[in-house]
Amino acid sequence: MFFKTFGNKTVKELRRKQGLTAKELAMIAGVGSSMIRKVDYYKIKNVPEPLKSKIEPVLKGKKRF
């Protein structure tokens, strides 16, 4: 059931739930912070695939540093 609602949340909601700023998420995922800010208001299911595969494990809490 968790995974069904996960796709309907925005990147910003999931990022805040993990206690991360955009800059911290960008550093962990290895992308630019401007890229995270661009997709902050997208639902996670609408994020383009190369970026989604990098940030999804972090937002699920499976990957830290």
Secondary structure as UniProt FT lines:
FT   HELIX           2..6
FT   TURN            7..8
FT   HELIX           11..17
FT   TURN            18..19
FT   HELIX           22..29
FT   HELIX           33..38
FT   TURN            39..41
FT   HELIX           44..46
FT   HELIX           49..60
//
